[in-house]
């Protein structure tokens, strides 16, 4: 399981890094073209918008896999034994259900509806933009299954406080 998780982290994390690096380059071009050339780039706005959509959904998958997603821990921390395990199991189960019902099914439906549309400036099919939903949903679902298996095997340790602080930006 650890090898699968490491491989998945590598794929999703690399994709997030590449998207972020591309967005930084596009943003630098946008600032340069607006303030130095006095001709703002319309293409950069759309690229940044779609990059944000993809990085948000892939980043959500990565956060759910690492357990650094936003959560309310008060009840779980107060619970002991079987009640605590049930609360901990609720997180990957609800993530899996949400990703399956909303992101995967809803995303596929959104791709179907937007199948004939093209973006205003780039003229790319909007299905590429909406594909972020089912792709992110599949990764969240896989991470949820990995987290569930780890919890049931007793191998899932709680998230390190340093990881939580890094995820929160502290």
N, C-alpha and C positions, 0 to 999 in steps of 0.2 A: 504494500500500500504506500509505503514511503517513496518508493521509486516512481510510482504513478503520480503521486502528489508533486514530487519534485519536477517531473516532466511537464505536468500541467502548469505548475508555477512558472516554469521556464517559458512555455509557449505564451501564456496569457501575460506574464510580466514583460516579456520581450515585445509583444504586440503593443502593450500600453506605452512602453518606452519609445518605440518607433513612432507611434502616433503623436506622443508628446514632443519628440524631437522635430517631427515634421511641422507640428503646430507652432513651435518656437520659430522655425525658419520662416514660415508663412507670416507670422505676426511681425517679425523683424522686417520682412519685405513690405508689409502693410504700413508700418510706421515710416519706413524710409520713403515709400512712394507718396504717402500723404504729406509728410512734412518737408521732404527734400525736393521731390519732383513736383509737388503740388497737384498730383493726379492720383487720387485714392483708387485703390484696386478693388473692384467689385468682386473679383474672383476670390480674394483672400477671405472676405466675410463668409462666403458659403463654405469654403474649405474648413475654416475654423469652427463653424457651426456643426458641420458633420463630423469633424474630428472630435469635438466635445461630446457628441452623442455616443460615438464608438468608445472613446476613452472612459466615459462614465459607466457604460454597461460592462465593459471588460474590467474596469477597476472595481465595480461592485462584485463581480465574480471573484476576483482576487481577494477582496476583503472578506467575503463570505467564506472562502476556503481557509483563510488564516484565522478566522474568528475575530477579526478586528472591526467588524461591522458595528453599527450603533445598536446598543441593546440596553435594556433596563435590568440591572443585575441584583437589585435589592431583594426580590423574592427568592431568586435562585440562591443567593448567598445565605439567606436565612434558613433555607430548607436543608434537610439532612437526609441521608440514605436514599431510599427509593423515591421519595418525593423530589429530591434534587435531580436524580437521574431522569425522571419523567420530564422535568422542566428543561433539562439540557437536551433531551431527545426532541422536545417540541420545536427547538430552533431549526435543526436541519430538516425536520419533517415539514415545517411551514415554509421554509425556503424552497424546498423541492416542489411543494404544491403550488406555491406562487409562481415559480419559474415555469412550471409545466402549463398551468392554466393561463397565466397572463402573458408572460414573455414569449414562450414558444408558440402556443396556440394563437394568442392575440397577435404576435409578431408575424406569424405566417399569414394570418388573415389580413393584416395591414399591408404586407408585401403583395398579396393578391389584389387588394383594392387599388394600391398605388402602382400596379404593374404597367399601366400605360402612361404614367406621368413621368416627366423629366424635370430636373431641377432648373430653376430660372436662369442661372448664369452659366453653370458648368455643363448643362444639358446632359447630365448623367441620369440613368434610370433611378427613380426614387426607391426602387426595390433594393438598391445597394445601401441606401441610408437606413431603410426599415429593416434590413437584414441584421442590423446590430441587435435588435430585440431577440430574435430566436437564437442567434449565436451566443449572446450574453446569457440567455436563459439556459442553453445547453451546458455552458460552463458552470453556471450556478447549480444546475441540477447534478452535474457530475461531482462538484465539490460537496454538495449536500449529501450525496450518497457516500462519499469518502468519509465525511465527518460523522455520519450516522454509523458506519461500520466501525470507525475508530472508537466512538463512544460505547458501542455495544461490546467491543473487545476490551474496553478499559484502557485503550492506548492514547486517548485524546486528553492531553494535559490542558489545563486552562491557559489562556493566552498570557504571555509574559507581560508584565506591566510596562516594560520598555516598548514592546510592539504596540500596546494600546496608546501610549503617549505619542509614538511616532505617527500612528494612524490619525490621532486627533490633532496633530500639528503642534503639540506642546514641546 
